[in-house]
Amino acid sequence: MRTKNALIGMTATLTVGVLLGIMLFPLRKKGSRKGIAQKGRDLADALDERIDQRFNDFEKRMNEVVKKLTTEVGGVASESLAR
């Protein structure tokens, strides 16, 4: 448990340090903050598109499974009624 807490503390400290470094000591190029912000937006957009695509693929597969199961259940029900 102590090791886990230590790792969480170190990760949080590192994250805060990086964020403060970016805010307080901008890169030499002009617009570095704007560049970082744009890169973040681009990554978020790409991730959003990828999630949408995965969800659509999953939905399509599930619809196919439901259709197949509905057909199979319908066939079994017809056989039962015919007896």
PDB file with one MODEL, atoms N, CA, C and O in Angstrom:
MODEL        1
ATOM      1  N   MET A   1       0.831  -1.185   0.000  1.00  0.00           N
ATOM      2  CA  MET A   1       0.000   0.000   0.000  1.00  0.00           C
ATOM      3  C   MET A   1       0.877   1.252   0.000  1.00  0.00           C
ATOM      4  O   MET A   1       0.565   2.233  -0.675  1.00  0.00           O
ATOM      5  N   ARG A   2       1.970   1.216   0.754  1.00  0.00           N
ATOM      6  CA  ARG A   2       2.857   2.384   0.812  1.00  0.00           C
ATOM      7  C   ARG A   2       3.485   2.672  -0.549  1.00  0.00           C
ATOM      8  O   ARG A   2       3.631   3.826  -0.950  1.00  0.00           O
ATOM      9  N   THR A   3       3.851   1.606  -1.248  1.00  0.00           N
ATOM     10  CA  THR A   3       4.463   1.786  -2.562  1.00  0.00           C
ATOM     11  C   THR A   3       3.467   2.419  -3.521  1.00  0.00           C
ATOM     12  O   THR A   3       3.818   3.310  -4.294  1.00  0.00           O
ATOM     13  N   LYS A   4       2.235   1.960  -3.468  1.00  0.00           N
ATOM     14  CA  LYS A   4       1.192   2.508  -4.346  1.00  0.00           C
ATOM     15  C   LYS A   4       0.983   3.987  -4.047  1.00  0.00           C
ATOM     16  O   LYS A   4       0.898   4.794  -4.972  1.00  0.00           O
ATOM     17  N   ASN A   5       0.900   4.352  -2.782  1.00  0.00           N
ATOM     18  CA  ASN A   5       0.714   5.757  -2.410  1.00  0.00           C
ATOM     19  C   ASN A   5       1.906   6.600  -2.837  1.00  0.00           C
ATOM     20  O   ASN A   5       1.742   7.736  -3.284  1.00  0.00           O
ATOM     21  N   ALA A   6       3.112   6.038  -2.699  1.00  0.00           N
ATOM     22  CA  ALA A   6       4.316   6.762  -3.099  1.00  0.00           C
ATOM     23  C   ALA A   6       4.309   7.021  -4.605  1.00  0.00           C
ATOM     24  O   ALA A   6       4.656   8.114  -5.053  1.00  0.00           O
ATOM     25  N   LEU A   7       3.913   6.009  -5.385  1.00  0.00           N
ATOM     26  CA  LEU A   7       3.863   6.175  -6.840  1.00  0.00           C
ATOM     27  C   LEU A   7       2.808   7.201  -7.244  1.00  0.00           C
ATOM     28  O   LEU A   7       3.030   8.002  -8.152  1.00  0.00           O
ATOM     29  N   ILE A   8       1.679   7.173  -6.579  1.00  0.00           N
ATOM     30  CA  ILE A   8       0.627   8.158  -6.874  1.00  0.00           C
ATOM     31  C   ILE A   8       1.126   9.561  -6.546  1.00  0.00           C
ATOM     32  O   ILE A   8       0.910  10.491  -7.323  1.00  0.00           O
ATOM     33  N   GLY A   9       1.787   9.721  -5.414  1.00  0.00           N
ATOM     34  CA  GLY A   9       2.329  11.029  -5.032  1.00  0.00           C
ATOM     35  C   GLY A   9       3.382  11.521  -6.003  1.00  0.00           C
ATOM     36  O   GLY A   9       3.393  12.697  -6.368  1.00  0.00           O
ATOM     37  N   MET A  10       4.271  10.626  -6.428  1.00  0.00           N
ATOM     38  CA  MET A  10       5.316  11.014  -7.376  1.00  0.00           C
ATOM     39  C   MET A  10       4.723  11.406  -8.719  1.00  0.00           C
ATOM     40  O   MET A  10       5.167  12.372  -9.340  1.00  0.00           O
ATOM     41  N   THR A  11       3.725  10.665  -9.167  1.00  0.00           N
ATOM     42  CA  THR A  11       3.078  10.973 -10.444  1.00  0.00           C
ATOM     43  C   THR A  11       2.367  12.318 -10.375  1.00  0.00           C
ATOM     44  O   THR A  11       2.458  13.118 -11.306  1.00  0.00           O
ATOM     45  N   ALA A  12       1.663  12.569  -9.284  1.00  0.00           N
ATOM     46  CA  ALA A  12       0.966  13.844  -9.126  1.00  0.00           C
ATOM     47  C   ALA A  12       1.965  15.000  -9.079  1.00  0.00           C
ATOM     48  O   ALA A  12       1.740  16.044  -9.692  1.00  0.00           O
ATOM     49  N   THR A  13       3.054  14.815  -8.360  1.00  0.00           N
ATOM     50  CA  THR A  13       4.072  15.861  -8.263  1.00  0.00           C
ATOM     51  C   THR A  13       4.694  16.145  -9.621  1.00  0.00           C
ATOM     52  O   THR A  13       4.887  17.305  -9.986  1.00  0.00           O
ATOM     53  N   LEU A  14       5.006  15.108 -10.362  1.00  0.00           N
ATOM     54  CA  LEU A  14       5.584  15.268 -11.690  1.00  0.00           C
ATOM     55  C   LEU A  14       4.619  16.000 -12.621  1.00  0.00           C
ATOM     56  O   LEU A  14       5.028  16.888 -13.369  1.00  0.00           O
ATOM     57  N   THR A  15       3.353  15.631 -12.576  1.00  0.00           N
ATOM     58  CA  THR A  15       2.348  16.276 -13.423  1.00  0.00           C
ATOM     59  C   THR A  15       2.217  17.755 -13.104  1.00  0.00           C
ATOM     60  O   THR A  15       2.194  18.587 -14.011  1.00  0.00           O
ATOM     61  N   VAL A  16       2.133  18.086 -11.832  1.00  0.00           N
ATOM     62  CA  VAL A  16       2.035  19.494 -11.428  1.00  0.00           C
ATOM     63  C   VAL A  16       3.283  20.252 -11.856  1.00  0.00           C
ATOM     64  O   VAL A  16       3.190  21.386 -12.326  1.00  0.00           O
ATOM     65  N   GLY A  17       4.442  19.639 -11.697  1.00  0.00           N
ATOM     66  CA  GLY A  17       5.694  20.286 -12.092  1.00  0.00           C
ATOM     67  C   GLY A  17       5.753  20.582 -13.577  1.00  0.00           C
ATOM     68  O   GLY A  17       6.179  21.663 -13.982  1.00  0.00           O
ATOM     69  N   VAL A  18       5.329  19.633 -14.385  1.00  0.00           N
ATOM     70  CA  VAL A  18       5.332  19.840 -15.836  1.00  0.00           C
ATOM     71  C   VAL A  18       4.365  20.955 -16.216  1.00  0.00           C
ATOM     72  O   VAL A  18       4.702  21.825 -17.019  1.00  0.00           O
ATOM     73  N   LEU A  19       3.172  20.931 -15.644  1.00  0.00           N
ATOM     74  CA  LEU A  19       2.195  21.983 -15.955  1.00  0.00           C
ATOM     75  C   LEU A  19       2.694  23.360 -15.539  1.00  0.00           C
ATOM     76  O   LEU A  19       2.547  24.322 -16.293  1.00  0.00           O
ATOM     77  N   LEU A  20       3.277  23.468 -14.360  1.00  0.00           N
ATOM     78  CA  LEU A  20       3.818  24.753 -13.918  1.00  0.00           C
ATOM     79  C   LEU A  20       4.971  25.202 -14.812  1.00  0.00           C
ATOM     80  O   LEU A  20       5.096  26.384 -15.133  1.00  0.00           O
ATOM     81  N   GLY A  21       5.795  24.264 -15.203  1.00  0.00           N
ATOM     82  CA  GLY A  21       6.909  24.589 -16.098  1.00  0.00           C
ATOM     83  C   GLY A  21       6.432  25.134 -17.425  1.00  0.00           C
ATOM     84  O   GLY A  21       7.000  26.094 -17.947  1.00  0.00           O
ATOM     85  N   ILE A  22       5.405  24.538 -17.968  1.00  0.00           N
ATOM     86  CA  ILE A  22       4.870  25.010 -19.247  1.00  0.00           C
ATOM     87  C   ILE A  22       4.261  26.404 -19.100  1.00  0.00           C
ATOM     88  O   ILE A  22       4.433  27.256 -19.973  1.00  0.00           O
ATOM     89  N   MET A  23       3.554  26.633 -18.000  1.00  0.00           N
ATOM     90  CA  MET A  23       2.887  27.922 -17.809  1.00  0.00           C
ATOM     91  C   MET A  23       3.881  29.034 -17.460  1.00  0.00           C
ATOM     92  O   MET A  23       3.749  30.154 -17.953  1.00  0.00           O
ATOM     93  N   LEU A  24       4.860  28.741 -16.626  1.00  0.00           N
ATOM     94  CA  LEU A  24       5.752  29.785 -16.142  1.00  0.00           C
ATOM     95  C   LEU A  24       6.962  30.013 -17.032  1.00  0.00           C
ATOM     96  O   LEU A  24       7.483  31.128 -17.083  1.00  0.00           O
ATOM     97  N   PHE A  25       7.416  28.999 -17.723  1.00  0.00           N
ATOM     98  CA  PHE A  25       8.609  29.105 -18.543  1.00  0.00           C
ATOM     99  C   PHE A  25       8.296  28.648 -19.958  1.00  0.00           C
ATOM    100  O   PHE A  25       8.578  27.510 -20.332  1.00  0.00           O
ATOM    101  N   PRO A  26       7.705  29.550 -20.742  1.00  0.00           N
ATOM    102  CA  PRO A  26       7.306  29.160 -22.097  1.00  0.00           C
ATOM    103  C   PRO A  26       8.523  28.812 -22.951  1.00  0.00           C
ATOM    104  O   PRO A  26       9.637  29.260 -22.682  1.00  0.00           O
ATOM    105  N   LEU A  27       8.291  28.019 -23.968  1.00  0.00           N
ATOM    106  CA  LEU A  27       9.346  27.640 -24.886  1.00  0.00           C
ATOM    107  C   LEU A  27       9.828  28.879 -25.639  1.00  0.00           C
ATOM    108  O   LEU A  27       9.146  29.904 -25.653  1.00  0.00           O
ATOM    109  N   ARG A  28      10.975  28.786 -26.249  1.00  0.00           N
ATOM    110  CA  ARG A  28      11.558  29.953 -26.916  1.00  0.00           C
ATOM    111  C   ARG A  28      10.743  30.425 -28.117  1.00  0.00           C
ATOM    112  O   ARG A  28      10.721  31.617 -28.424  1.00  0.00           O
ATOM    113  N   LYS A  29      10.094  29.524 -28.774  1.00  0.00           N
ATOM    114  CA  LYS A  29       9.306  29.910 -29.942  1.00  0.00           C
ATOM    115  C   LYS A  29       8.086  30.704 -29.496  1.00  0.00           C
ATOM    116  O   LYS A  29       7.472  30.410 -28.470  1.00  0.00           O
ATOM    117  N   LYS A  30       7.747  31.719 -30.294  1.00  0.00           N
ATOM    118  CA  LYS A  30       6.539  32.482 -29.992  1.00  0.00           C
ATOM    119  C   LYS A  30       5.328  31.600 -30.236  1.00  0.00           C
ATOM    120  O   LYS A  30       5.306  30.773 -31.147  1.00  0.00           O
ATOM    121  N   GLY A  31       4.335  31.798 -29.406  1.00  0.00           N
ATOM    122  CA  GLY A  31       3.103  31.031 -29.576  1.00  0.00           C
ATOM    123  C   GLY A  31       3.206  29.602 -29.084  1.00  0.00           C
ATOM    124  O   GLY A  31       2.410  28.753 -29.483  1.00  0.00           O
ATOM    125  N   SER A  32       4.168  29.323 -28.227  1.00  0.00           N
ATOM    126  CA  SER A  32       4.337  27.946 -27.778  1.00  0.00           C
ATOM    127  C   SER A  32       3.104  27.454 -27.015  1.00  0.00           C
ATOM    128  O   SER A  32       2.699  26.301 -27.160  1.00  0.00           O
ATOM    129  N   ARG A  33       2.525  28.315 -26.219  1.00  0.00           N
ATOM    130  CA  ARG A  33       1.322  27.920 -25.493  1.00  0.00           C
ATOM    131  C   ARG A  33       0.175  27.674 -26.457  1.00  0.00           C
ATOM    132  O   ARG A  33      -0.602  26.733 -26.290  1.00  0.00           O
ATOM    133  N   LYS A  34       0.078  28.523 -27.462  1.00  0.00           N
ATOM    134  CA  LYS A  34      -0.955  28.326 -28.473  1.00  0.00           C
ATOM    135  C   LYS A  34      -0.713  27.022 -29.231  1.00  0.00           C
ATOM    136  O   LYS A  34      -1.649  26.286 -29.543  1.00  0.00           O
ATOM    137  N   GLY A  35       0.552  26.753 -29.519  1.00  0.00           N
ATOM    138  CA  GLY A  35       0.892  25.512 -30.215  1.00  0.00           C
ATOM    139  C   GLY A  35       0.547  24.281 -29.399  1.00  0.00           C
ATOM    140  O   GLY A  35       0.022  23.300 -29.925  1.00  0.00           O
ATOM    141  N   ILE A  36       0.847  24.341 -28.110  1.00  0.00           N
ATOM    142  CA  ILE A  36       0.527  23.226 -27.220  1.00  0.00           C
ATOM    143  C   ILE A  36      -0.983  23.061 -27.112  1.00  0.00           C
ATOM    144  O   ILE A  36      -1.493  21.941 -27.133  1.00  0.00           O
ATOM    145  N   ALA A  37      -1.692  24.173 -26.997  1.00  0.00           N
ATOM    146  CA  ALA A  37      -3.153  24.114 -26.910  1.00  0.00           C
ATOM    147  C   ALA A  37      -3.739  23.537 -28.197  1.00  0.00           C
ATOM    148  O   ALA A  37      -4.662  22.725 -28.143  1.00  0.00           O
ATOM    149  N   GLN A  38      -3.217  23.945 -29.345  1.00  0.00           N
ATOM    150  CA  GLN A  38      -3.715  23.437 -30.628  1.00  0.00           C
ATOM    151  C   GLN A  38      -3.440  21.948 -30.753  1.00  0.00           C
ATOM    152  O   GLN A  38      -4.293  21.189 -31.213  1.00  0.00           O
ATOM    153  N   LYS A  39      -2.253  21.534 -30.346  1.00  0.00           N
ATOM    154  CA  LYS A  39      -1.904  20.113 -30.398  1.00  0.00           C
ATOM    155  C   LYS A  39      -2.861  19.311 -29.505  1.00  0.00           C
ATOM    156  O   LYS A  39      -3.296  18.221 -29.879  1.00  0.00           O
ATOM    157  N   GLY A  40      -3.181  19.850 -28.337  1.00  0.00           N
ATOM    158  CA  GLY A  40      -4.129  19.187 -27.441  1.00  0.00           C
ATOM    159  C   GLY A  40      -5.506  19.058 -28.077  1.00  0.00           C
ATOM    160  O   GLY A  40      -6.146  18.010 -27.982  1.00  0.00           O
ATOM    161  N   ARG A  41      -5.961  20.132 -28.729  1.00  0.00           N
ATOM    162  CA  ARG A  41      -7.258  20.080 -29.410  1.00  0.00           C
ATOM    163  C   ARG A  41      -7.239  19.059 -30.548  1.00  0.00           C
ATOM    164  O   ARG A  41      -8.196  18.309 -30.740  1.00  0.00           O
ATOM    165  N   ASP A  42      -6.133  19.042 -31.300  1.00  0.00           N
ATOM    166  CA  ASP A  42      -6.016  18.085 -32.399  1.00  0.00           C
ATOM    167  C   ASP A  42      -6.063  16.643 -31.884  1.00  0.00           C
ATOM    168  O   ASP A  42      -6.730  15.787 -32.465  1.00  0.00           O
ATOM    169  N   LEU A  43      -5.347  16.393 -30.790  1.00  0.00           N
ATOM    170  CA  LEU A  43      -5.351  15.047 -30.213  1.00  0.00           C
ATOM    171  C   LEU A  43      -6.739  14.674 -29.698  1.00  0.00           C
ATOM    172  O   LEU A  43      -7.180  13.537 -29.863  1.00  0.00           O
ATOM    173  N   ALA A  44      -7.424  15.629 -29.075  1.00  0.00           N
ATOM    174  CA  ALA A  44      -8.772  15.372 -28.572  1.00  0.00           C
ATOM    175  C   ALA A  44      -9.730  15.072 -29.720  1.00  0.00           C
ATOM    176  O   ALA A  44     -10.564  14.173 -29.615  1.00  0.00           O
ATOM    177  N   ASP A  45      -9.614  15.818 -30.814  1.00  0.00           N
ATOM    178  CA  ASP A  45     -10.467  15.575 -31.979  1.00  0.00           C
ATOM    179  C   ASP A  45     -10.202  14.195 -32.576  1.00  0.00           C
ATOM    180  O   ASP A  45     -11.134  13.469 -32.925  1.00  0.00           O
ATOM    181  N   ALA A  46      -8.924  13.843 -32.689  1.00  0.00           N
ATOM    182  CA  ALA A  46      -8.565  12.530 -33.244  1.00  0.00           C
ATOM    183  C   ALA A  46      -9.101  11.411 -32.354  1.00  0.00           C
ATOM    184  O   ALA A  46      -9.613  10.408 -32.850  1.00  0.00           O
ATOM    185  N   LEU A  47      -8.982  11.586 -31.047  1.00  0.00           N
ATOM    186  CA  LEU A  47      -9.483  10.586 -30.115  1.00  0.00           C
ATOM    187  C   LEU A  47     -10.995  10.474 -30.216  1.00  0.00           C
ATOM    188  O   LEU A  47     -11.537   9.369 -30.189  1.00  0.00           O
ATOM    189  N   ASP A  48     -11.678  11.599 -30.330  1.00  0.00           N
ATOM    190  CA  ASP A  48     -13.132  11.608 -30.454  1.00  0.00           C
ATOM    191  C   ASP A  48     -13.571  10.863 -31.712  1.00  0.00           C
ATOM    192  O   ASP A  48     -14.525  10.086 -31.671  1.00  0.00           O
ATOM    193  N   GLU A  49     -12.890  11.093 -32.816  1.00  0.00           N
ATOM    194  CA  GLU A  49     -13.217  10.402 -34.067  1.00  0.00           C
ATOM    195  C   GLU A  49     -12.991   8.896 -33.929  1.00  0.00           C
ATOM    196  O   GLU A  49     -13.796   8.089 -34.395  1.00  0.00           O
ATOM    197  N   ARG A  50     -11.892   8.536 -33.288  1.00  0.00           N
ATOM    198  CA  ARG A  50     -11.572   7.115 -33.123  1.00  0.00           C
ATOM    199  C   ARG A  50     -12.605   6.424 -32.236  1.00  0.00           C
ATOM    200  O   ARG A  50     -13.024   5.304 -32.527  1.00  0.00           O
ATOM    201  N   ILE A  51     -13.015   7.085 -31.160  1.00  0.00           N
ATOM    202  CA  ILE A  51     -14.036   6.513 -30.271  1.00  0.00           C
ATOM    203  C   ILE A  51     -15.355   6.355 -31.018  1.00  0.00           C
ATOM    204  O   ILE A  51     -16.022   5.328 -30.893  1.00  0.00           O
ATOM    205  N   ASP A  52     -15.735   7.368 -31.794  1.00  0.00           N
ATOM    206  CA  ASP A  52     -16.977   7.284 -32.576  1.00  0.00           C
ATOM    207  C   ASP A  52     -16.932   6.108 -33.542  1.00  0.00           C
ATOM    208  O   ASP A  52     -17.909   5.373 -33.683  1.00  0.00           O
ATOM    209  N   GLN A  53     -15.785   5.933 -34.210  1.00  0.00           N
ATOM    210  CA  GLN A  53     -15.650   4.838 -35.173  1.00  0.00           C
ATOM    211  C   GLN A  53     -15.751   3.486 -34.473  1.00  0.00           C
ATOM    212  O   GLN A  53     -16.435   2.584 -34.955  1.00  0.00           O
ATOM    213  N   ARG A  54     -15.075   3.348 -33.343  1.00  0.00           N
ATOM    214  CA  ARG A  54     -15.134   2.086 -32.592  1.00  0.00           C
ATOM    215  C   ARG A  54     -16.562   1.803 -32.126  1.00  0.00           C
ATOM    216  O   ARG A  54     -17.036   0.670 -32.214  1.00  0.00           O
ATOM    217  N   PHE A  55     -17.239   2.830 -31.634  1.00  0.00           N
ATOM    218  CA  PHE A  55     -18.618   2.658 -31.174  1.00  0.00           C
ATOM    219  C   PHE A  55     -19.522   2.238 -32.318  1.00  0.00           C
ATOM    220  O   PHE A  55     -20.353   1.344 -32.159  1.00  0.00           O
ATOM    221  N   ASN A  56     -19.365   2.878 -33.473  1.00  0.00           N
ATOM    222  CA  ASN A  56     -20.186   2.533 -34.635  1.00  0.00           C
ATOM    223  C   ASN A  56     -19.924   1.096 -35.080  1.00  0.00           C
ATOM    224  O   ASN A  56     -20.860   0.376 -35.429  1.00  0.00           O
ATOM    225  N   ASP A  57     -18.653   0.670 -35.069  1.00  0.00           N
ATOM    226  CA  ASP A  57     -18.323  -0.708 -35.424  1.00  0.00           C
ATOM    227  C   ASP A  57     -18.965  -1.681 -34.434  1.00  0.00           C
ATOM    228  O   ASP A  57     -19.537  -2.696 -34.831  1.00  0.00           O
ATOM    229  N   PHE A  58     -18.864  -1.359 -33.147  1.00  0.00           N
ATOM    230  CA  PHE A  58     -19.449  -2.210 -32.112  1.00  0.00           C
ATOM    231  C   PHE A  58     -20.966  -2.308 -32.279  1.00  0.00           C
ATOM    232  O   PHE A  58     -21.542  -3.392 -32.191  1.00  0.00           O
ATOM    233  N   GLU A  59     -21.600  -1.163 -32.520  1.00  0.00           N
ATOM    234  CA  GLU A  59     -23.048  -1.136 -32.698  1.00  0.00           C
ATOM    235  C   GLU A  59     -23.470  -1.979 -33.901  1.00  0.00           C
ATOM    236  O   GLU A  59     -24.468  -2.698 -33.843  1.00  0.00           O
ATOM    237  N   LYS A  60     -22.713  -1.888 -34.978  1.00  0.00           N
ATOM    238  CA  LYS A  60     -23.016  -2.651 -36.179  1.00  0.00           C
ATOM    239  C   LYS A  60     -22.916  -4.155 -35.894  1.00  0.00           C
ATOM    240  O   LYS A  60     -23.782  -4.929 -36.303  1.00  0.00           O
ATOM    241  N   ARG A  61     -21.848  -4.562 -35.187  1.00  0.00           N
ATOM    242  CA  ARG A  61     -21.684  -5.977 -34.852  1.00  0.00           C
ATOM    243  C   ARG A  61     -22.808  -6.473 -33.942  1.00  0.00           C
ATOM    244  O   ARG A  61     -23.324  -7.575 -34.121  1.00  0.00           O
ATOM    245  N   MET A  62     -23.175  -5.652 -32.972  1.00  0.00           N
ATOM    246  CA  MET A  62     -24.249  -6.061 -32.061  1.00  0.00           C
ATOM    247  C   MET A  62     -25.583  -6.178 -32.791  1.00  0.00           C
ATOM    248  O   MET A  62     -26.368  -7.079 -32.497  1.00  0.00           O
ATOM    249  N   ASN A  63     -25.847  -5.290 -33.728  1.00  0.00           N
ATOM    250  CA  ASN A  63     -27.075  -5.382 -34.517  1.00  0.00           C
ATOM    251  C   ASN A  63     -27.105  -6.670 -35.341  1.00  0.00           C
ATOM    252  O   ASN A  63     -28.154  -7.297 -35.489  1.00  0.00           O
ATOM    253  N   GLU A  64     -25.942  -7.058 -35.876  1.00  0.00           N
ATOM    254  CA  GLU A  64     -25.857  -8.303 -36.642  1.00  0.00           C
ATOM    255  C   GLU A  64     -26.112  -9.504 -35.740  1.00  0.00           C
ATOM    256  O   GLU A  64     -26.805 -10.441 -36.138  1.00  0.00           O
ATOM    257  N   VAL A  65     -25.563  -9.485 -34.536  1.00  0.00           N
ATOM    258  CA  VAL A  65     -25.766 -10.585 -33.586  1.00  0.00           C
ATOM    259  C   VAL A  65     -27.238 -10.673 -33.196  1.00  0.00           C
ATOM    260  O   VAL A  65     -27.804 -11.765 -33.158  1.00  0.00           O
ATOM    261  N   VAL A  66     -27.855  -9.542 -32.908  1.00  0.00           N
ATOM    262  CA  VAL A  66     -29.269  -9.528 -32.531  1.00  0.00           C
ATOM    263  C   VAL A  66     -30.120 -10.060 -33.675  1.00  0.00           C
ATOM    264  O   VAL A  66     -31.050 -10.835 -33.451  1.00  0.00           O
ATOM    265  N   LYS A  67     -29.811  -9.653 -34.879  1.00  0.00           N
ATOM    266  CA  LYS A  67     -30.570 -10.116 -36.051  1.00  0.00           C
ATOM    267  C   LYS A  67     -30.436 -11.629 -36.212  1.00  0.00           C
ATOM    268  O   LYS A  67     -31.419 -12.320 -36.480  1.00  0.00           O
ATOM    269  N   LYS A  68     -29.219 -12.136 -36.048  1.00  0.00           N
ATOM    270  CA  LYS A  68     -28.974 -13.569 -36.179  1.00  0.00           C
ATOM    271  C   LYS A  68     -29.715 -14.343 -35.088  1.00  0.00           C
ATOM    272  O   LYS A  68     -30.356 -15.356 -35.367  1.00  0.00           O
ATOM    273  N   LEU A  69     -29.626 -13.869 -33.862  1.00  0.00           N
ATOM    274  CA  LEU A  69     -30.304 -14.540 -32.750  1.00  0.00           C
ATOM    275  C   LEU A  69     -31.816 -14.494 -32.915  1.00  0.00           C
ATOM    276  O   LEU A  69     -32.502 -15.473 -32.619  1.00  0.00           O
ATOM    277  N   THR A  70     -32.337 -13.377 -33.380  1.00  0.00           N
ATOM    278  CA  THR A  70     -33.779 -13.253 -33.605  1.00  0.00           C
ATOM    279  C   THR A  70     -34.239 -14.263 -34.648  1.00  0.00           C
ATOM    280  O   THR A  70     -35.296 -14.877 -34.501  1.00  0.00           O
ATOM    281  N   THR A  71     -33.453 -14.431 -35.692  1.00  0.00           N
ATOM    282  CA  THR A  71     -33.786 -15.392 -36.742  1.00  0.00           C
ATOM    283  C   THR A  71     -33.760 -16.811 -36.185  1.00  0.00           C
ATOM    284  O   THR A  71     -34.661 -17.605 -36.457  1.00  0.00           O
ATOM    285  N   GLU A  72     -32.721 -17.132 -35.401  1.00  0.00           N
ATOM    286  CA  GLU A  72     -32.603 -18.470 -34.834  1.00  0.00           C
ATOM    287  C   GLU A  72     -33.725 -18.755 -33.836  1.00  0.00           C
ATOM    288  O   GLU A  72     -34.294 -19.847 -33.844  1.00  0.00           O
ATOM    289  N   VAL A  73     -34.039 -17.810 -32.999  1.00  0.00           N
ATOM    290  CA  VAL A  73     -35.109 -17.994 -32.018  1.00  0.00           C
ATOM    291  C   VAL A  73     -36.445 -18.138 -32.733  1.00  0.00           C
ATOM    292  O   VAL A  73     -37.278 -18.953 -32.335  1.00  0.00           O
ATOM    293  N   GLY A  74     -36.652 -17.364 -33.771  1.00  0.00           N
ATOM    294  CA  GLY A  74     -37.881 -17.473 -34.556  1.00  0.00           C
ATOM    295  C   GLY A  74     -38.034 -18.847 -35.175  1.00  0.00           C
ATOM    296  O   GLY A  74     -39.136 -19.394 -35.214  1.00  0.00           O
ATOM    297  N   GLY A  75     -36.931 -19.411 -35.662  1.00  0.00           N
ATOM    298  CA  GLY A  75     -36.964 -20.753 -36.248  1.00  0.00           C
ATOM    299  C   GLY A  75     -37.277 -21.809 -35.214  1.00  0.00           C
ATOM    300  O   GLY A  75     -38.041 -22.735 -35.489  1.00  0.00           O
ATOM    301  N   VAL A  76     -36.702 -21.691 -34.025  1.00  0.00           N
ATOM    302  CA  VAL A  76     -36.962 -22.644 -32.961  1.00  0.00           C
ATOM    303  C   VAL A  76     -38.415 -22.544 -32.517  1.00  0.00           C
ATOM    304  O   VAL A  76     -39.058 -23.566 -32.279  1.00  0.00           O
ATOM    305  N   ALA A  77     -38.936 -21.337 -32.405  1.00  0.00           N
ATOM    306  CA  ALA A  77     -40.326 -21.156 -32.001  1.00  0.00           C
ATOM    307  C   ALA A  77     -41.270 -21.761 -33.038  1.00  0.00           C
ATOM    308  O   ALA A  77     -42.274 -22.368 -32.667  1.00  0.00           O
ATOM    309  N   SER A  78     -40.975 -21.610 -34.311  1.00  0.00           N
ATOM    310  CA  SER A  78     -41.823 -22.169 -35.376  1.00  0.00           C
ATOM    311  C   SER A  78     -41.843 -23.687 -35.296  1.00  0.00           C
ATOM    312  O   SER A  78     -42.888 -24.317 -35.463  1.00  0.00           O
ATOM    313  N   GLU A  79     -40.647 -24.280 -35.032  1.00  0.00           N
ATOM    314  CA  GLU A  79     -40.566 -25.735 -34.916  1.00  0.00           C
ATOM    315  C   GLU A  79     -41.387 -26.235 -33.724  1.00  0.00           C
ATOM    316  O   GLU A  79     -42.049 -27.268 -33.814  1.00  0.00           O
ATOM    317  N   SER A  80     -41.342 -25.506 -32.618  1.00  0.00           N
ATOM    318  CA  SER A  80     -42.084 -25.895 -31.427  1.00  0.00           C
ATOM    319  C   SER A  80     -43.576 -25.842 -31.664  1.00  0.00           C
ATOM    320  O   SER A  80     -44.311 -26.714 -31.200  1.00  0.00           O
ATOM    321  N   LEU A  81     -44.027 -24.842 -32.373  1.00  0.00           N
ATOM    322  CA  LEU A  81     -45.451 -24.691 -32.654  1.00  0.00           C
ATOM    323  C   LEU A  81     -45.950 -25.738 -33.640  1.00  0.00           C
ATOM    324  O   LEU A  81     -47.117 -26.129 -33.606  1.00  0.00           O
ATOM    325  N   ALA A  82     -45.060 -26.187 -34.516  1.00  0.00           N
ATOM    326  CA  ALA A  82     -45.442 -27.171 -35.519  1.00  0.00           C
ATOM    327  C   ALA A  82     -45.665 -28.545 -34.886  1.00  0.00           C
ATOM    328  O   ALA A  82     -46.351 -29.377 -35.479  1.00  0.00           O
ATOM    329  N   ARG A  83     -45.123 -28.803 -33.732  1.00  0.00           N
ATOM    330  CA  ARG A  83     -45.269 -30.106 -33.091  1.00  0.00           C
ATOM    331  C   ARG A  83     -46.572 -30.257 -32.484  1.00  0.00           C
ATOM    332  O   ARG A  83     -46.863 -31.300 -31.898  1.00  0.00           O
TER     333      ARG A  83
ENDMDL
END
